[in-house]
Each structure stands twice: as structure tokens, then as C-alpha cells.
Amino acid sequence: SGKLYVICGDDEFAVKERSRALAAELAGGAPEESPAVEIIAGDSDELKPDAIVGKFLDAARTPSFLCSDKLVWLRHFPEIGRASCRER
């Protein structure tokens, strides 16, 4: 079983910076260059949010091929902030 990190908030720049920093930390360097990282573009203009989430779930269910670990990064997905980061 793996870990799930959710980074969200009102400051889009801060969320993106923290997400990139965490992905780099977990990937051991540049996430875009790691064979253990699969990046799902959450800000795609071509896909609706449901399809983006479907791609993320498919990637999370697929085992790693080149490495013993796998990191799936749902990058820049504004819908998650609307659903999970509400003031309480």
C-alpha cells in the first residue's frame, strides 16, 4: 500500500511550488527525468475532470515497470482544491 499526498489551497503559486518540491523529494531529483514518475496533466484543456481522474486512477493501479517504486503525480489539477480544501 502506498501514500497519498494532497496539496491544495488558495495560493496557486504556493501550491504549485510545494507540489513540485514534494515530487522532487519523492523522486530523488527532477520528477520529469525519473523513470519511476508518471505525470498526469491535471490542467489539460482536452480532457474533462472525470477523464483526468480516470487517467490518474489507471496510472495508480498500474505496477511500475522500470523501478521498484512508482510515483504518480496529478499535476496542476484545480478541481481537487474545490473538492477537498474548504474552510471548516
SEFIZA-3560 file (N, C-alpha, C; in Angstrom, 3 decimals):
REM SEFIZA-3560
<numar><xx>0.836</xx><yy>-1.169</yy><zz>0.000</zz><atom>N</atom></numar>
<numar><xx>0.000</xx><yy>0.000</yy><zz>0.000</zz><atom>CA</atom></numar>
<numar><xx>0.884</xx><yy>1.237</yy><zz>0.000</zz><atom>C</atom></numar>
<numar><xx>0.428</xx><yy>2.270</yy><zz>-0.674</zz><atom>N</atom></numar>
<numar><xx>1.227</xx><yy>3.471</yy><zz>-0.828</zz><atom>CA</atom></numar>
<numar><xx>0.708</xx><yy>4.633</yy><zz>-0.026</zz><atom>C</atom></numar>
<numar><xx>1.276</xx><yy>5.774</yy><zz>-0.274</zz><atom>N</atom></numar>
<numar><xx>0.889</xx><yy>7.010</yy><zz>0.400</zz><atom>CA</atom></numar>
<numar><xx>0.234</xx><yy>7.933</yy><zz>-0.604</zz><atom>C</atom></numar>
<numar><xx>-0.664</xx><yy>8.766</yy><zz>-0.106</zz><atom>N</atom></numar>
<numar><xx>-1.331</xx><yy>9.766</yy><zz>-0.929</zz><atom>CA</atom></numar>
<numar><xx>-1.088</xx><yy>11.125</yy><zz>-0.289</zz><atom>C</atom></numar>
<numar><xx>-0.556</xx><yy>12.059</yy><zz>-1.066</zz><atom>N</atom></numar>
<numar><xx>-0.330</xx><yy>13.415</yy><zz>-0.604</zz><atom>CA</atom></numar>
<numar><xx>-1.274</xx><yy>14.323</yy><zz>-1.377</zz><atom>C</atom></numar>
<numar><xx>-1.978</xx><yy>15.194</yy><zz>-0.684</zz><atom>N</atom></numar>
<numar><xx>-2.854</xx><yy>16.173</yy><zz>-1.325</zz><atom>CA</atom></numar>
<numar><xx>-2.367</xx><yy>17.553</yy><zz>-0.912</zz><atom>C</atom></numar>
<numar><xx>-2.018</xx><yy>18.350</yy><zz>-1.895</zz><atom>N</atom></numar>
<numar><xx>-1.567</xx><yy>19.715</yy><zz>-1.644</zz><atom>CA</atom></numar>
<numar><xx>-2.548</xx><yy>20.636</yy><zz>-2.346</zz><atom>C</atom></numar>
<numar><xx>-3.202</xx><yy>21.480</yy><zz>-1.567</zz><atom>N</atom></numar>
<numar><xx>-4.190</xx><yy>22.379</yy><zz>-2.154</zz><atom>CA</atom></numar>
<numar><xx>-4.249</xx><yy>23.660</yy><zz>-1.331</zz><atom>C</atom></numar>
<numar><xx>-4.917</xx><yy>24.650</yy><zz>-1.863</zz><atom>N</atom></numar>
<numar><xx>-5.060</xx><yy>25.923</yy><zz>-1.166</zz><atom>CA</atom></numar>
<numar><xx>-5.453</xx><yy>27.021</yy><zz>-2.111</zz><atom>C</atom></numar>
<numar><xx>-5.555</xx><yy>28.215</yy><zz>-1.568</zz><atom>N</atom></numar>
<numar><xx>-5.987</xx><yy>29.373</yy><zz>-2.347</zz><atom>CA</atom></numar>
<numar><xx>-4.862</xx><yy>30.027</yy><zz>-3.132</zz><atom>C</atom></numar>
<numar><xx>-3.627</xx><yy>29.820</yy><zz>-2.722</zz><atom>N</atom></numar>
<numar><xx>-2.472</xx><yy>30.437</yy><zz>-3.374</zz><atom>CA</atom></numar>
<numar><xx>-1.925</xx><yy>29.477</yy><zz>-4.430</zz><atom>C</atom></numar>
<numar><xx>-2.339</xx><yy>29.685</yy><zz>-5.675</zz><atom>N</atom></numar>
<numar><xx>-1.973</xx><yy>28.763</yy><zz>-6.758</zz><atom>CA</atom></numar>
<numar><xx>-0.461</xx><yy>28.619</yy><zz>-6.906</zz><atom>C</atom></numar>
<numar><xx>0.278</xx><yy>29.714</yy><zz>-6.804</zz><atom>N</atom></numar>
<numar><xx>1.726</xx><yy>29.655</yy><zz>-6.933</zz><atom>CA</atom></numar>
<numar><xx>2.332</xx><yy>28.801</yy><zz>-5.826</zz><atom>C</atom></numar>
<numar><xx>1.899</xx><yy>29.023</yy><zz>-4.594</zz><atom>N</atom></numar>
<numar><xx>2.426</xx><yy>28.264</yy><zz>-3.458</zz><atom>CA</atom></numar>
<numar><xx>2.095</xx><yy>26.777</yy><zz>-3.585</zz><atom>C</atom></numar>
<numar><xx>0.903</xx><yy>26.461</yy><zz>-4.038</zz><atom>N</atom></numar>
<numar><xx>0.504</xx><yy>25.062</yy><zz>-4.219</zz><atom>CA</atom></numar>
<numar><xx>1.396</xx><yy>24.402</yy><zz>-5.268</zz><atom>C</atom></numar>
<numar><xx>1.618</xx><yy>25.072</yy><zz>-6.382</zz><atom>N</atom></numar>
<numar><xx>2.463</xx><yy>24.511</yy><zz>-7.440</zz><atom>CA</atom></numar>
<numar><xx>3.903</xx><yy>24.341</yy><zz>-6.977</zz><atom>C</atom></numar>
<numar><xx>4.423</xx><yy>25.322</yy><zz>-6.242</zz><atom>N</atom></numar>
<numar><xx>5.797</xx><yy>25.231</yy><zz>-5.741</zz><atom>CA</atom></numar>
<numar><xx>5.942</xx><yy>24.090</yy><zz>-4.741</zz><atom>C</atom></numar>
<numar><xx>4.998</xx><yy>23.962</yy><zz>-3.819</zz><atom>N</atom></numar>
<numar><xx>5.074</xx><yy>22.894</yy><zz>-2.818</zz><atom>CA</atom></numar>
<numar><xx>4.916</xx><yy>21.534</yy><zz>-3.484</zz><atom>C</atom></numar>
<numar><xx>4.037</xx><yy>21.437</yy><zz>-4.461</zz><atom>N</atom></numar>
<numar><xx>3.838</xx><yy>20.180</yy><zz>-5.190</zz><atom>CA</atom></numar>
<numar><xx>5.108</xx><yy>19.764</yy><zz>-5.916</zz><atom>C</atom></numar>
<numar><xx>5.732</xx><yy>20.711</yy><zz>-6.593</zz><atom>N</atom></numar>
<numar><xx>6.971</xx><yy>20.421</yy><zz>-7.321</zz><atom>CA</atom></numar>
<numar><xx>8.069</xx><yy>19.996</yy><zz>-6.352</zz><atom>C</atom></numar>
<numar><xx>8.171</xx><yy>20.687</yy><zz>-5.220</zz><atom>N</atom></numar>
<numar><xx>9.198</xx><yy>20.347</yy><zz>-4.231</zz><atom>CA</atom></numar>
<numar><xx>8.974</xx><yy>18.942</yy><zz>-3.668</zz><atom>C</atom></numar>
<numar><xx>7.737</xx><yy>18.598</yy><zz>-3.355</zz><atom>N</atom></numar>
<numar><xx>7.446</xx><yy>17.267</yy><zz>-2.826</zz><atom>CA</atom></numar>
<numar><xx>7.706</xx><yy>16.198</yy><zz>-3.878</zz><atom>C</atom></numar>
<numar><xx>7.301</xx><yy>16.448</yy><zz>-5.120</zz><atom>N</atom></numar>
<numar><xx>7.549</xx><yy>15.472</yy><zz>-6.190</zz><atom>CA</atom></numar>
<numar><xx>9.044</xx><yy>15.259</yy><zz>-6.382</zz><atom>C</atom></numar>
<numar><xx>9.819</xx><yy>16.341</yy><zz>-6.335</zz><atom>N</atom></numar>
<numar><xx>11.278</xx><yy>16.222</yy><zz>-6.483</zz><atom>CA</atom></numar>
<numar><xx>11.878</xx><yy>15.449</yy><zz>-5.313</zz><atom>C</atom></numar>
<numar><xx>11.383</xx><yy>15.713</yy><zz>-4.113</zz><atom>N</atom></numar>
<numar><xx>11.869</xx><yy>14.994</yy><zz>-2.931</zz><atom>CA</atom></numar>
<numar><xx>11.565</xx><yy>13.495</yy><zz>-3.046</zz><atom>C</atom></numar>
<numar><xx>10.337</xx><yy>13.173</yy><zz>-3.417</zz><atom>N</atom></numar>
<numar><xx>9.932</xx><yy>11.766</yy><zz>-3.520</zz><atom>CA</atom></numar>
<numar><xx>10.617</xx><yy>11.048</yy><zz>-4.681</zz><atom>C</atom></numar>
<numar><xx>10.895</xx><yy>11.789</yy><zz>-5.757</zz><atom>N</atom></numar>
<numar><xx>11.526</xx><yy>11.196</yy><zz>-6.936</zz><atom>CA</atom></numar>
<numar><xx>13.043</xx><yy>11.156</yy><zz>-6.812</zz><atom>C</atom></numar>
<numar><xx>13.591</xx><yy>11.838</yy><zz>-5.829</zz><atom>N</atom></numar>
<numar><xx>15.042</xx><yy>11.875</yy><zz>-5.675</zz><atom>CA</atom></numar>
<numar><xx>15.713</xx><yy>12.758</yy><zz>-6.708</zz><atom>C</atom></numar>
<numar><xx>15.037</xx><yy>13.783</yy><zz>-7.150</zz><atom>N</atom></numar>
<numar><xx>15.573</xx><yy>14.698</yy><zz>-8.159</zz><atom>CA</atom></numar>
<numar><xx>14.454</xx><yy>15.225</yy><zz>-9.035</zz><atom>C</atom></numar>
<numar><xx>14.781</xx><yy>15.560</yy><zz>-10.260</zz><atom>N</atom></numar>
<numar><xx>13.789</xx><yy>16.106</yy><zz>-11.186</zz><atom>CA</atom></numar>
<numar><xx>12.748</xx><yy>15.040</yy><zz>-11.540</zz><atom>C</atom></numar>
<numar><xx>11.491</xx><yy>15.246</yy><zz>-11.164</zz><atom>N</atom></numar>
<numar><xx>10.474</xx><yy>14.223</yy><zz>-11.425</zz><atom>CA</atom></numar>
<numar><xx>10.276</xx><yy>13.927</yy><zz>-12.913</zz><atom>C</atom></numar>
<numar><xx>10.453</xx><yy>14.954</yy><zz>-13.749</zz><atom>N</atom></numar>
<numar><xx>10.270</xx><yy>14.757</yy><zz>-15.194</zz><atom>CA</atom></numar>
<numar><xx>11.304</xx><yy>13.815</yy><zz>-15.789</zz><atom>C</atom></numar>
<numar><xx>12.421</xx><yy>13.641</yy><zz>-15.120</zz><atom>N</atom></numar>
<numar><xx>13.508</xx><yy>12.804</yy><zz>-15.637</zz><atom>CA</atom></numar>
<numar><xx>13.554</xx><yy>11.415</yy><zz>-15.009</zz><atom>C</atom></numar>
<numar><xx>12.720</xx><yy>11.166</yy><zz>-14.025</zz><atom>N</atom></numar>
<numar><xx>12.757</xx><yy>9.892</yy><zz>-13.314</zz><atom>CA</atom></numar>
<numar><xx>11.877</xx><yy>8.847</yy><zz>-13.998</zz><atom>C</atom></numar>
<numar><xx>12.415</xx><yy>7.652</yy><zz>-14.228</zz><atom>N</atom></numar>
<numar><xx>11.600</xx><yy>6.590</yy><zz>-14.817</zz><atom>CA</atom></numar>
<numar><xx>10.539</xx><yy>6.067</yy><zz>-13.847</zz><atom>C</atom></numar>
<numar><xx>10.637</xx><yy>6.423</yy><zz>-12.568</zz><atom>N</atom></numar>
<numar><xx>9.674</xx><yy>5.970</yy><zz>-11.563</zz><atom>CA</atom></numar>
<numar><xx>8.464</xx><yy>6.901</yy><zz>-11.461</zz><atom>C</atom></numar>
<numar><xx>8.468</xx><yy>8.002</yy><zz>-12.221</zz><atom>N</atom></numar>
<numar><xx>7.414</xx><yy>9.005</yy><zz>-12.109</zz><atom>CA</atom></numar>
<numar><xx>6.537</xx><yy>9.004</yy><zz>-13.356</zz><atom>C</atom></numar>
<numar><xx>5.230</xx><yy>8.975</yy><zz>-13.123</zz><atom>N</atom></numar>
<numar><xx>4.267</xx><yy>9.159</yy><zz>-14.208</zz><atom>CA</atom></numar>
<numar><xx>3.479</xx><yy>10.420</yy><zz>-13.884</zz><atom>C</atom></numar>
<numar><xx>3.533</xx><yy>11.385</yy><zz>-14.788</zz><atom>N</atom></numar>
<numar><xx>2.868</xx><yy>12.672</yy><zz>-14.562</zz><atom>CA</atom></numar>
<numar><xx>1.575</xx><yy>12.716</yy><zz>-15.371</zz><atom>C</atom></numar>
<numar><xx>0.482</xx><yy>13.003</yy><zz>-14.672</zz><atom>N</atom></numar>
<numar><xx>-0.821</xx><yy>13.174</yy><zz>-15.311</zz><atom>CA</atom></numar>
<numar><xx>-1.111</xx><yy>14.674</yy><zz>-15.288</zz><atom>C</atom></numar>
<numar><xx>-1.305</xx><yy>15.265</yy><zz>-16.451</zz><atom>N</atom></numar>
<numar><xx>-1.573</xx><yy>16.708</yy><zz>-16.550</zz><atom>CA</atom></numar>
<numar><xx>-2.999</xx><yy>16.993</yy><zz>-16.114</zz><atom>C</atom></numar>
<numar><xx>-3.142</xx><yy>17.593</yy><zz>-14.945</zz><atom>N</atom></numar>
<numar><xx>-4.463</xx><yy>17.900</yy><zz>-14.406</zz><atom>CA</atom></numar>
<numar><xx>-5.082</xx><yy>19.139</yy><zz>-15.001</zz><atom>C</atom></numar>
<numar><xx>-4.303</xx><yy>19.911</yy><zz>-15.740</zz><atom>N</atom></numar>
<numar><xx>-4.811</xx><yy>21.142</yy><zz>-16.334</zz><atom>CA</atom></numar>
<numar><xx>-5.023</xx><yy>21.009</yy><zz>-17.841</zz><atom>C</atom></numar>
<numar><xx>-5.243</xx><yy>19.792</yy><zz>-18.294</zz><atom>N</atom></numar>
<numar><xx>-5.449</xx><yy>19.535</yy><zz>-19.722</zz><atom>CA</atom></numar>
<numar><xx>-6.713</xx><yy>20.229</yy><zz>-20.225</zz><atom>C</atom></numar>
<numar><xx>-6.595</xx><yy>20.916</yy><zz>-21.355</zz><atom>N</atom></numar>
<numar><xx>-7.756</xx><yy>21.537</yy><zz>-21.986</zz><atom>CA</atom></numar>
<numar><xx>-8.544</xx><yy>20.529</yy><zz>-22.809</zz><atom>C</atom></numar>
<numar><xx>-7.940</xx><yy>19.394</yy><zz>-23.080</zz><atom>N</atom></numar>
<numar><xx>-8.550</xx><yy>18.389</yy><zz>-23.947</zz><atom>CA</atom></numar>
<numar><xx>-9.417</xx><yy>17.384</yy><zz>-23.198</zz><atom>C</atom></numar>
<numar><xx>-9.219</xx><yy>17.254</yy><zz>-21.885</zz><atom>N</atom></numar>
<numar><xx>-9.954</xx><yy>16.265</yy><zz>-21.100</zz><atom>CA</atom></numar>
<numar><xx>-10.792</xx><yy>16.928</yy><zz>-20.022</zz><atom>C</atom></numar>
<numar><xx>-11.937</xx><yy>16.338</yy><zz>-19.743</zz><atom>N</atom></numar>
<numar><xx>-12.778</xx><yy>16.803</yy><zz>-18.652</zz><atom>CA</atom></numar>
<numar><xx>-12.226</xx><yy>16.252</yy><zz>-17.341</zz><atom>C</atom></numar>
<numar><xx>-12.574</xx><yy>16.881</yy><zz>-16.204</zz><atom>N</atom></numar>
<numar><xx>-12.044</xx><yy>16.421</yy><zz>-14.913</zz><atom>CA</atom></numar>
<numar><xx>-12.247</xx><yy>14.933</yy><zz>-14.643</zz><atom>C</atom></numar>
<numar><xx>-13.387</xx><yy>14.370</yy><zz>-15.004</zz><atom>N</atom></numar>
<numar><xx>-13.624</xx><yy>12.936</yy><zz>-14.778</zz><atom>CA</atom></numar>
<numar><xx>-12.623</xx><yy>12.077</yy><zz>-15.540</zz><atom>C</atom></numar>
<numar><xx>-12.305</xx><yy>12.466</yy><zz>-16.760</zz><atom>N</atom></numar>
<numar><xx>-11.348</xx><yy>11.704</yy><zz>-17.566</zz><atom>CA</atom></numar>
<numar><xx>-9.934</xx><yy>11.831</yy><zz>-16.999</zz><atom>C</atom></numar>
<numar><xx>-9.606</xx><yy>13.003</yy><zz>-16.473</zz><atom>N</atom></numar>
<numar><xx>-8.286</xx><yy>13.207</yy><zz>-15.861</zz><atom>CA</atom></numar>
<numar><xx>-8.146</xx><yy>12.324</yy><zz>-14.625</zz><atom>C</atom></numar>
<numar><xx>-9.176</xx><yy>12.302</yy><zz>-13.789</zz><atom>N</atom></numar>
<numar><xx>-9.165</xx><yy>11.441</yy><zz>-12.602</zz><atom>CA</atom></numar>
<numar><xx>-9.066</xx><yy>9.977</yy><zz>-13.016</zz><atom>C</atom></numar>
<numar><xx>-9.753</xx><yy>9.595</yy><zz>-14.074</zz><atom>N</atom></numar>
<numar><xx>-9.673</xx><yy>8.223</yy><zz>-14.588</zz><atom>CA</atom></numar>
<numar><xx>-8.253</xx><yy>7.862</yy><zz>-14.996</zz><atom>C</atom></numar>
<numar><xx>-7.577</xx><yy>8.782</yy><zz>-15.675</zz><atom>N</atom></numar>
<numar><xx>-6.179</xx><yy>8.538</yy><zz>-16.059</zz><atom>CA</atom></numar>
<numar><xx>-5.286</xx><yy>8.382</yy><zz>-14.832</zz><atom>C</atom></numar>
<numar><xx>-5.533</xx><yy>9.222</yy><zz>-13.819</zz><atom>N</atom></numar>
<numar><xx>-4.760</xx><yy>9.127</yy><zz>-12.582</zz><atom>CA</atom></numar>
<numar><xx>-4.977</xx><yy>7.769</yy><zz>-11.906</zz><atom>C</atom></numar>
<numar><xx>-6.222</xx><yy>7.361</yy><zz>-11.791</zz><atom>N</atom></numar>
<numar><xx>-6.519</xx><yy>6.074</yy><zz>-11.150</zz><atom>CA</atom></numar>
<numar><xx>-5.932</xx><yy>4.907</yy><zz>-11.936</zz><atom>C</atom></numar>
<numar><xx>-6.017</xx><yy>4.960</yy><zz>-13.246</zz><atom>N</atom></numar>
<numar><xx>-5.407</xx><yy>3.909</yy><zz>-14.077</zz><atom>CA</atom></numar>
<numar><xx>-3.905</xx><yy>3.839</yy><zz>-13.842</zz><atom>C</atom></numar>
<numar><xx>-3.260</xx><yy>4.998</yy><zz>-13.787</zz><atom>N</atom></numar>
<numar><xx>-1.813</xx><yy>5.038</yy><zz>-13.558</zz><atom>CA</atom></numar>
<numar><xx>-1.470</xx><yy>4.508</yy><zz>-12.170</zz><atom>C</atom></numar>
<numar><xx>-2.293</xx><yy>4.846</yy><zz>-11.173</zz><atom>N</atom></numar>
<numar><xx>-2.035</xx><yy>4.385</yy><zz>-9.808</zz><atom>CA</atom></numar>
<numar><xx>-2.202</xx><yy>2.874</yy><zz>-9.676</zz><atom>C</atom></numar>
<numar><xx>-3.075</xx><yy>2.300</yy><zz>-10.472</zz><atom>N</atom></numar>
<numar><xx>-3.320</xx><yy>0.849</yy><zz>-10.426</zz><atom>CA</atom></numar>
<numar><xx>-2.293</xx><yy>0.041</yy><zz>-11.214</zz><atom>C</atom></numar>
<numar><xx>-1.574</xx><yy>0.697</yy><zz>-12.105</zz><atom>N</atom></numar>
<numar><xx>-0.609</xx><yy>0.008</yy><zz>-12.956</zz><atom>CA</atom></numar>
<numar><xx>0.712</xx><yy>-0.146</yy><zz>-12.231</zz><atom>C</atom></numar>
<numar><xx>1.265</xx><yy>-1.345</yy><zz>-12.185</zz><atom>N</atom></numar>
<numar><xx>2.541</xx><yy>-1.518</yy><zz>-11.488</zz><atom>CA</atom></numar>
<numar><xx>3.689</xx><yy>-0.834</yy><zz>-12.228</zz><atom>C</atom></numar>
<numar><xx>4.717</xx><yy>-0.567</yy><zz>-11.494</zz><atom>N</atom></numar>
<numar><xx>5.936</xx><yy>0.026</yy><zz>-12.049</zz><atom>CA</atom></numar>
<numar><xx>6.620</xx><yy>-0.984</yy><zz>-12.960</zz><atom>C</atom></numar>
<numar><xx>7.182</xx><yy>-0.516</yy><zz>-14.068</zz><atom>N</atom></numar>
<numar><xx>7.868</xx><yy>-1.415</yy><zz>-14.994</zz><atom>CA</atom></numar>
<numar><xx>9.383</xx><yy>-1.324</yy><zz>-14.886</zz><atom>C</atom></numar>
<numar><xx>9.905</xx><yy>-0.140</yy><zz>-14.662</zz><atom>N</atom></numar>
<numar><xx>11.351</xx><yy>0.063</yy><zz>-14.687</zz><atom>CA</atom></numar>
<numar><xx>11.976</xx><yy>0.202</yy><zz>-13.304</zz><atom>C</atom></numar>
<numar><xx>11.164</xx><yy>0.397</yy><zz>-12.292</zz><atom>N</atom></numar>
<numar><xx>11.680</xx><yy>0.660</yy><zz>-10.949</zz><atom>CA</atom></numar>
<numar><xx>10.873</xx><yy>-0.129</yy><zz>-9.920</zz><atom>C</atom></numar>
<numar><xx>11.423</xx><yy>-0.226</yy><zz>-8.733</zz><atom>N</atom></numar>
<numar><xx>10.697</xx><yy>-0.923</yy><zz>-7.679</zz><atom>CA</atom></numar>
<numar><xx>9.592</xx><yy>-0.050</yy><zz>-7.086</zz><atom>C</atom></numar>
<numar><xx>9.740</xx><yy>1.268</yy><zz>-7.181</zz><atom>N</atom></numar>
<numar><xx>8.732</xx><yy>2.204</yy><zz>-6.681</zz><atom>CA</atom></numar>
<numar><xx>8.108</xx><yy>2.956</yy><zz>-7.842</zz><atom>C</atom></numar>
<numar><xx>6.964</xx><yy>3.572</yy><zz>-7.574</zz><atom>N</atom></numar>
<numar><xx>6.293</xx><yy>4.356</yy><zz>-8.597</zz><atom>CA</atom></numar>
<numar><xx>5.655</xx><yy>5.569</yy><zz>-7.942</zz><atom>C</atom></numar>
<numar><xx>5.794</xx><yy>6.709</yy><zz>-8.600</zz><atom>N</atom></numar>
<numar><xx>5.173</xx><yy>7.949</yy><zz>-8.160</zz><atom>CA</atom></numar>
<numar><xx>4.257</xx><yy>8.421</yy><zz>-9.277</zz><atom>C</atom></numar>
<numar><xx>2.987</xx><yy>8.594</yy><zz>-8.965</zz><atom>N</atom></numar>
<numar><xx>2.027</xx><yy>9.147</yy><zz>-9.926</zz><atom>CA</atom></numar>
<numar><xx>1.691</xx><yy>10.549</yy><zz>-9.431</zz><atom>C</atom></numar>
<numar><xx>1.988</xx><yy>11.533</yy><zz>-10.269</zz><atom>N</atom></numar>
<numar><xx>1.787</xx><yy>12.931</yy><zz>-9.903</zz><atom>CA</atom></numar>
<numar><xx>0.652</xx><yy>13.499</yy><zz>-10.735</zz><atom>C</atom></numar>
<numar><xx>-0.458</xx><yy>13.814</yy><zz>-10.088</zz><atom>N</atom></numar>
<numar><xx>-1.562</xx><yy>14.509</yy><zz>-10.739</zz><atom>CA</atom></numar>
<numar><xx>-1.243</xx><yy>15.995</yy><zz>-10.606</zz><atom>C</atom></numar>
<numar><xx>-0.579</xx><yy>16.516</yy><zz>-11.618</zz><atom>N</atom></numar>
<numar><xx>-0.006</xx><yy>17.861</yy><zz>-11.569</zz><atom>CA</atom></numar>
<numar><xx>-1.004</xx><yy>18.910</yy><zz>-12.059</zz><atom>C</atom></numar>
<numar><xx>-1.153</xx><yy>19.968</yy><zz>-11.260</zz><atom>N</atom></numar>
<numar><xx>-1.969</xx><yy>21.142</yy><zz>-11.619</zz><atom>CA</atom></numar>
<numar><xx>-3.423</xx><yy>20.761</yy><zz>-11.887</zz><atom>C</atom></numar>
<numar><xx>-4.056</xx><yy>20.161</yy><zz>-10.910</zz><atom>N</atom></numar>
<numar><xx>-5.464</xx><yy>19.759</yy><zz>-11.040</zz><atom>CA</atom></numar>
<numar><xx>-6.309</xx><yy>20.625</yy><zz>-10.116</zz><atom>C</atom></numar>
<numar><xx>-6.845</xx><yy>21.746</yy><zz>-10.626</zz><atom>N</atom></numar>
<numar><xx>-7.563</xx><yy>22.689</yy><zz>-9.766</zz><atom>CA</atom></numar>
<numar><xx>-8.839</xx><yy>22.116</yy><zz>-9.154</zz><atom>C</atom></numar>
<numar><xx>-9.415</xx><yy>21.104</yy><zz>-9.749</zz><atom>N</atom></numar>
<numar><xx>-10.656</xx><yy>20.534</yy><zz>-9.229</zz><atom>CA</atom></numar>
<numar><xx>-10.483</xx><yy>19.950</yy><zz>-7.834</zz><atom>C</atom></numar>
<numar><xx>-9.310</xx><yy>19.436</yy><zz>-7.525</zz><atom>N</atom></numar>
<numar><xx>-9.106</xx><yy>18.825</yy><zz>-6.214</zz><atom>CA</atom></numar>
<numar><xx>-9.189</xx><yy>19.872</yy><zz>-5.105</zz><atom>C</atom></numar>
<numar><xx>-8.753</xx><yy>21.071</yy><zz>-5.386</zz><atom>N</atom></numar>
<numar><xx>-8.855</xx><yy>22.138</yy><zz>-4.402</zz><atom>CA</atom></numar>
<numar><xx>-10.294</xx><yy>22.532</yy><zz>-4.135</zz><atom>C</atom></numar>
<numar><xx>-11.095</xx><yy>22.474</yy><zz>-5.149</zz><atom>N</atom></numar>
<numar><xx>-12.510</xx><yy>22.815</yy><zz>-4.977</zz><atom>CA</atom></numar>
<numar><xx>-13.245</xx><yy>21.762</yy><zz>-4.153</zz><atom>C</atom></numar>
<numar><xx>-12.786</xx><yy>20.537</yy><zz>-4.246</zz><atom>N</atom></numar>
<numar><xx>-13.471</xx><yy>19.451</yy><zz>-3.557</zz><atom>CA</atom></numar>
<numar><xx>-12.954</xx><yy>19.204</yy><zz>-2.147</zz><atom>C</atom></numar>
<numar><xx>-11.670</xx><yy>19.416</yy><zz>-1.906</zz><atom>N</atom></numar>
<numar><xx>-11.107</xx><yy>18.967</yy><zz>-0.638</zz><atom>CA</atom></numar>
<numar><xx>-10.567</xx><yy>20.060</yy><zz>0.277</zz><atom>C</atom></numar>
<numar><xx>-10.435</xx><yy>21.269</yy><zz>-0.204</zz><atom>N</atom></numar>
<numar><xx>-9.807</xx><yy>22.321</yy><zz>0.624</zz><atom>CA</atom></numar>
<numar><xx>-10.808</xx><yy>23.416</yy><zz>0.945</zz><atom>C</atom></numar>
<numar><xx>-11.786</xx><yy>23.073</yy><zz>1.660</zz><atom>N</atom></numar>
<numar><xx>-12.796</xx><yy>24.064</yy><zz>2.044</zz><atom>CA</atom></numar>
<numar><xx>-12.553</xx><yy>24.471</yy><zz>3.498</zz><atom>C</atom></numar>
<numar><xx>-12.857</xx><yy>25.713</yy><zz>3.785</zz><atom>N</atom></numar>
<numar><xx>-12.722</xx><yy>26.156</yy><zz>5.172</zz><atom>CA</atom></numar>
<numar><xx>-13.719</xx><yy>25.412</yy><zz>6.020</zz><atom>C</atom></numar>
<numar><xx>-13.300</xx><yy>25.042</yy><zz>7.198</zz><atom>N</atom></numar>
<numar><xx>-14.177</xx><yy>24.289</yy><zz>8.095</zz><atom>CA</atom></numar>
<numar><xx>-14.514</xx><yy>25.126</yy><zz>9.298</zz><atom>C</atom></numar>
//
